[in-house]
Amino acid sequence: MNHPGHIIHRRPLPETLPTLGEIHPVLTRLYAARQVTEPAQLEYSLKHLLPYQDLKGIDAAVALLVTALQQQQRVIVVGDFDVDGATRTTLALEALRMFGLQQVDYLVPNRFKYGYGLTPEIVAVAAESQPDLIITVDNGISSLAGVQAANECGIQILITDHHLAGDSLPAAAAIVNPNQPGDQFGSKALPGVGVIFYVMLALRARLRELDWFANTKNEPNLATLLDLVALGTVADVVPFDYNNRILVSQGMARVRAGHCRPGIRALLEVAGRDPARLVTTDFGFCVAPRINAAGRLEDMSVGIECLLSQDIGRARELADQLDSLNRARRGIEDEMKQQALDLIDSMQLEDDSLPVGLCLFDENWHEGVVGIVASRLKDRLHRPVIAFAKTGSGDVKGSARSVKGVHIRDALEAVAAQHPELISRFGGHAMAAGLSLPEKNFSAFAAAFDEEVRRHLSEDELHGVLLSDGSLAADDIDLDLAELIRAGGPWGQAFEEPLFDGEFEILNRRIVGDHHLKLTLRAPDSKRVVDAIAFHASDADWPAGTSRLAAAYRLDVNEFRGQRSVQLIIQDMQPR
């Protein structure tokens, strides 16, 4: 198959750049392109957080938790099998224990046995412990049947979630979700871990009013939980609006200062990352995949126990287990991805005849890894992809990943509305979703999904579009600017790490680590030479004698044997 390069579009800039203080002119340009108009938008103090009072249902949620504390009720936190679910579960447990709740435990559904969310089956498991209250974290907003089952058992339910609501809400005792109908909270991008953090802020405020801490020497410092908030926010790939940037910035600052929990420290160590120099990509590409591997291949309890551990020795043991699981996950993923590409090739489809909304299914695929495969294929093929695996019950389970221009949950909802017989269940948000359907419906669903996606994507978007911050002068391609950009975040979804474009002369190229292309480049009209690397890339099919390339790249800092130097991370390249 032929895979053309991305289309490069320049980020628009205002006619007049804002005055942001004494910062590098390139940084001023970068911030202006991200709609920063005044210095206050770069001030990440906790005092600027949006007020918890604006969250619908917060008072009812706090009332439930106050009663649980006063009566020392038995509480079970039902989490989710990804990093956001793990960080939320850990945060809920630690905060409630800080406040003095003695009987609080967690339950994370095994994805292979119970599926996603608060299902009736997982309620039955929880009911064996006779809890008074179940708190859902990162799930529950679509769990109508599960909540009904809990109500029939006499168990109260507090839902904390951030996923989009369906047509009906579950009959829970309280729901806190910035995306539920009627909610006035100023950030609809708040991740699940942020929601539970806000609930705990509100609970602490109410306990102050009740003089709950009068007989204790120290009121709990909820800032100690911000490392979890930062990790969960980065891992969930939510938009980095101002409120989320505050949460991430504060959490990462604690990690850099050495004030993070042993589990996060151990995971950074096993990934070879220095906590003192932490950036968001360390969380997103090093820590998160290792925690996620537990939920994908076994169950998330290993990840949660690592985050809960107060002993660095035990945390390192658990981090090593997670690292081993992640290596196994990568092996399964590589095999499945190649099978998926072979499947596409066997269909004898070129890029111009591929389905715009692509569905792939193999009965031997591992259902815990289909989401990653869908994500990798989405990045390669520049279109929404759903990868399906068998569940053992006659159904197939799909994990969907989308591109800009297609709200994937809304697309599934449109298909379900037009073909109500096809999908058994679905849920998710703009860029990722999950669904189940009878295996016999796969072909009909694939056709309906492709038809729906075709309504939303332009030809340009099918080739992949990269937004560039423009070119850099040769004198700006240096370590000083790379360090400033590194420290100038936090960068994340909708506040993307800067990407530049330009042409370079190729002085040297070689393959390192079997599949990474290492380059030595010279900036145009300059004697400046810079190292570059393109991960998982090759130039083997370039025209013979190619001596120049056009590249979209990030300015990064490479550290080797104690020496720091500037390095270009190439995201896209084409011969010139």
N, C-alpha and C positions, 0 to 999 in steps of 0.2 A: 504494500500500500504506500502511496505517496503522501507525505505529511508536510505541507508547506509551512513556512515560518509564520509567525504572528504578524498581524498588522499593527503597526506602531501609531498610536495617536498621542498627541501632546496634551497634557493637562491644561485646561484653560486657566489663565491668570487674570486678575482684575486689572483694569486700565492703570490704576495707581496702586503700587504696593503699600501695604500698611506699615506704620511705624511700630516696630515691636521691640524697641530698645537696642542696645549695643550687641547685636548678634551678627554672625557671618551673613553676608548678602545672599549666599546660596540658601541658608536656612530660612531667611525671610521669604525667599521665593517659594521654598518648599511648603512653608506654613500657609502662605497666601493661597497656594493651589489647593489647600485642604480647608479652605474657608475660615482660617484663623484671621481675625480682623483687629484684635487688640491683645496686648500682653496678658490681660486677665485670663484669656483662654488657654494660656500655658502655665497657669498657676494651679498646681495640683494638690492643694491643701484639703484635708478632710472637711474643713468648715464649708467648703463649696459644694458638698454633696447635696443632691436633691433631698427634700424632707420625706421621711417615711410616712408622714401623715397623709400624703397624697395617694398612697396605695389603697385601693379598694379592698375591704375585708380585713384590714390590718387590726382594727379594734377587736373584731370577733376572734381573730387568731390569737391575739395577746390574751384575751379573756380565757380562752381554752388553756393556754400555757400557764397562766397564773393559777388557775384551778388545779392543774396537774402538779404544780410545785407545792401549793398549799396543802393538798391532800396526799402528796407523794404517790401519785398514780403511776401505774405501769405504762410506759410509752415505748412504742416501736417506730423507728424511722425506716420507711421503705424507700430505698434508693433506686439507682439506675446503674446499668452496667457500662458506663463510660466515665471519662475523667470528670466531667461536670457533675455527674451523679455521685462519684466517689468523693469529690471535694465537698459537695453539699452534705452528704451523709456524715462525713467527718466533722464538718463545721457544726452541724446540728447537735451531734453527740457531745462535742467538747463544750459548746456554749451552754447547753442544758446542764451538764455536769458542773460547769463553773457556777451556775446559778443555784446549785444544790439539789438537783433532781437525782435520786438514787437509783431508780429502776428505769433505766433507759438503755435500749439496745437497738440493733439495726438488723434489717433483713433486705438483702439484695436479690431479686429474682434471677435465677439461672436462666439465661436467654434460651437455652436449648430445651428447658423443661417447662418454663412458665411463660415465656415470651415477655413482652414489654409492659411495664406499668403495673398498676394496682388491679390485677385480674382477680376474679372470684377465687381462682386456685391459690393465688398468693395470700389472699385474705384468709383462706382456710388454714394455711400454714401459720400465719400470724396468730390466728385465733387460738391455736394450741397453747400459746403463752398467756392467754387471757388478758390482753392489754385493754386499758381504758381508752387509750387514744393512739391512733396511727397518724403519723406525719408523713406525707409523701414529699419527696424532694426530687425535682427535675422530672416529674411525671404526675399524672392524676387528672389533668384537666379534661381528658377524654375517657376517663375510667368510670363510665356510668354504671356498668354492671358490677364492677368491683366495689364501688361505694355503696351500692344497694345491698350487696352481700354483707358488707361490714355493718350497715345499719340494722340488718336483720339479726346480726349477732350481738347487737347492743354496743358496738364499738364506734366511738366518734372519730370523724376523719377531718384532719386539717390538711388541705392541699396547698402546697407551695410549688409553683410551676412557672414556666415562661413560654411554653409552647402555645400556638394558636388554639383558640377554643372552637369547638364545633357548634352546630345549631343549638344543642342543648348542653347545659352544665350539669355535672353530677350533684346529687343532693347531699353535699358535704356540710359539716357544721361550720366550716369557714374555708374560703378560697382566697389566696393571695397570689395574684398573677397580673403583671402589668399589661398583659395582652387579653385580659378578659373584658367582655363588654362593659362599658360604663366606667372603666378605670381611668383616672385623671393623672396618673404618674407621668412625669415629664420625659422618661426614657423608656421607650418600648423595646430597646435593645438590651435591657438589663438581663444578664444570664441567670440561670437557675441558682448558681452559688451566690449571686448578688441578691436574689430574692430572699433566701434564707438568712443572709447577713442582715438585711434590712429588718426582717422579722425579729431577729435577736436584738437589734438596736432599739426597736420599739418596745420589746419585752423588758429590756434593762431600764428604759425610761419609766415604764409603769411600775417596776419593782422599786425604783427610787421613790416614787410617790407613796408607795406602801411602806417605806422605811425597811424594806427587805434586807438591806445591807447594814442595818444599824448595829447588829451584833457581830459583824465581821470586820476585820481590820482592813481588808482590801476589797474594794469593789472590782469585779472582773474587768480586765482591760480587753475589750473586744478587738483592739488593734492587733493583738497577737494572732488573730485569725485571718489577717489580710493576706498572708502568703497563700493560703488556700483560695481566697477570693481571686487573687491575681492569676494563679494557675488555672482555676476553673474558667475564668473569663477568657483567657488566651486560648485554652483548649477547645472551648465551645465555638470559636470563630464567630462571635457576635460582633456587630459594628462597634468600633471604638469611638462612640460619642464622648462628649466631655465628661459625663458622669462615670462612664466605664474607664476612661483614661485616668481619672482620679484613683479609682479602686486599684487598677493595675499598677500605676506609678507608686502608690503607697505600699502595696504588697511587695513589689520588687525591691523597693528601697530597704525594706526590712530584711529581705534575703541578702542583699549586697552588704548590709551592715552586720551580718552574722546572726540575725535574730529570727531565723526560720526554724521550723520543726525538723527533728532529725530525719524524718522520712524524705522530705524534699531535699535536704542536704545529701542524703545517701544516694538518691536518684540522680542528682547532678554529678556526684562523684563517679558513679558507675558509667555515666555517659561521658566522662572526661571533661566536664564543664566546671569552670571556676565560679562559685557562687558570688564572689566579690565583683565579677564582671558580667553578671547576668543580664541578658537581653530577652525580649519576648520570644525570639526564635528558639532559644534554649528550652523554654517551657513547651513551645508548640511542637518542636521536632525532636526533642531529646527526652524530656520527662513524660509528656502526655502519651506518646506511643507505648512506653513501657508500662504505664498504668493501664492503658486501654487493652494491652495484650492479655491481661488477666481476665477481663470481661469477655474478650473475644474467644479465647481458647479454653478457659476453665470457668472461674467465677470471680467476681470483682472483690471478694473478701480479702484476697492477698493484697490488692492495691489499697484498700481501706485500712487494713491492719498496718501497712507500711506508713501511711499518713498519720495514723493514730499513735504509732509507737513513740514513746518518750525516751527510749534507750537507743543510742546511736548504733550500738553493736547489733541489736535486734533489727533495727531499721536497715542496716547494711545487708543482713542475711535476706530480708524480704526484698530489698532492691536487687540483689543478685538473682533471686527467683524470678522477679519481673523481667530482668534483663534476659534471662534464659528463655522465658516465654516469648519475649519480643523477637529474639533471634528465630525461634520456631515459627512465629507468626510471619516473619519476613520470608522464610522459605516457602511456606504455604502460599503466601501472596504472590511471590514471583512465579510459582508454578501455575496458579490460577490465572494470573494476568497473561501469561504466554498462551494458555489454553483459550482465553477469551480472544486474543488476537488471531490465533489459529482459526477459531470459530468464525470470526469476521472474514478472514481470508477464504475460508471454505465456502462462504456465502457468495464469493466472487464479487464483492462489492468494493468499488473505489470510493474515495471521499465524496464524489458528487452523487453517488447513488446510495450512500449509507442512509438508514433512517435518521431523521433529525432528532427524534426522541428514541434512543437506542436501548432495547431490552435484550439481555443475554441470560441464558439459563444452562446450567450443566448439573445433572443429578448428583455428580460426585463433588461438587463444590462445598466448601466449609461455610456454613451460614454465619459464623463469627467473623469472617474475613471478606464477605461480599461487599461490604461498605467501602473498604479500602480499595478493592479492585475497581468498583464503580468510580471512585475518586480519581484513581490513576488513569483510567480510560477517558474520563471526562476531561482531564487535563490534556491528554494526548489528542483527542478527537474534537475538542471544543464544542461539545453538545451535551445535553443531559443524558445520563446513563443510569439504568437500573440493572443491577446484577442480582440474579435470583439463585436460591439454593433450596433443596428439598428440606422439609421439616420432619418427615416421618409420619405425618398425619394425613397425607394425601394433598396437603397444601404446599405451595412454594412461598418462600418469604423473600421479599425484595428489599434492597437497600438502594436508595436513589441519591444521586448527587447532581447538582444543577450548575448552570452558568448564568451570568448576568443576562437578564431579559426574560427569564422563566422562573416564576415563583413555583417551586416544585410541589408544595402542598396544594396550592390552588389548582395546579394542573391536574393533580390526582383527584381533587374534589370535582373538577369539571368532568373528568372521565366517569367518575362514579355517578354524577348527576345524569349524564347521557346514557350510561350503560350500568344501571344499578345492580345488574346480575353478576358483574365481573369481579368486583373487589370485595373481599370479606371484611377487611379493616385497613385503615391507613391513618397516618398522623405525621407531623413534622413541622417544618418551617420553610423559609424561602429557599435555602440552598441545600437542604438535606431532608430526607423523609424516609419512612419505612412503610411497607404494606404487606399484606398477605392475600393470597387468592388461590382457588382450586387450581391444581396443575393443568387440568383440562381447559382452563380459561386463558392460559398463557398467551397463545398465539393471537386470540381475539383482543386481549388486553394490549399486547405489543402494538398491534395495528392502531387501536384507538388512542394509545398514548402518543404514538408518532404523529397522528393526525392533529392532536391537540397542541403538541409542541410546535408543529409547523406554523401555527397561527401566531407565534410570538417571536420567532427568531429571524433576523435578517441574514443575508448572504455574508456580510462582513463578520457577524458574530460566529458563524460556523467555521471561520478560519482562525478564530481566536484574536482577541484585541488586547494589547498591552498598553497601559497608560504610562507614558514617559514624562518625567520632569524636565525633559529637554537635554541638551548637551552640556558638558562641562568643559571649561577651558583647561588646557593641558596643565597649567599651574595649580589648578584646583584638585587634580587627581593626586592627592597626597594623604599622608597619614593623619595630619591635623584635621582635615575636613572629615575623613572617615571616622575619627574619634568623636567629632562634634555630632555627626549624624547618628552614630551609635548611641550617644547620650541624649539625643534630642527627642526621643520618643516619649511615651511608649508607642511603637508602631503596631498596627494591627488592621483588621478588616475595616474598610471605609476610612481609615487613617493610615494608608499603606506606607510601608517602608519605601523610601525614595528609590526610583528607578530612572536611570539615565540612558541615553542612546548616543552612539557616535561611531565613526569609522576608525580603524586601527590597522597598522602594518603588522603582519605576523612575522616575528623574528624566530620563534621556535614553537614546536608543538609536539606533544607526546601523550600517550595514554598512561595514566597512573591508576593504581587500585583496580585494574582490569577494565573499568568502564567509565572513568572520568577523564576528560580532556584537559590537560594542563597546557597553558599557553604563555608565551612571553610576547608582549605587545609593545608597540611604540605609538604614542599619541601622534596624530597628524601635525605636521609643521612644528615638530618638537623633537628634542633629543631625549625626552623623558621616556623611560622604559618601565613597564609595570607588569607584574604577574597577574594571571587570570586563570580561573578554573570554571569549566562547564560540567556540572555533575550529570552523570548518566547520559553522556553525549558522545558523539563521534563526528568527525568530518571526513569519514572514509569515502563518501560518495560525492565529495566536492570536485569541481573541475580541476584537472591536473594543472599544477603551477600556480594555484591560488595563493596570493601573497597578502591580500587584504580582506578584512571582514567588517561587516556592519553588525554591531552588537547592542543589545539591550542589557544593561548590567546594573548591579548594585555595588556601591562602594563599601568595602568591608575591611576589617582588620584581621590579619592573619598572625597568629602567634606560634612560633616554632623555636624550641630550645631557648625560651626566654627572650627571644627577639621579636619585636612587633613591626609589621610592615603593612603597607596598603595592598589590597588585593581586590580585583574585580570578580564578582560572582556573576557569571554570564547566564542570563535567563533565556536569551534567544540570540541566534547568530546566523548570518547569511554571508556567503562568499561575495566578494566585490572584485 
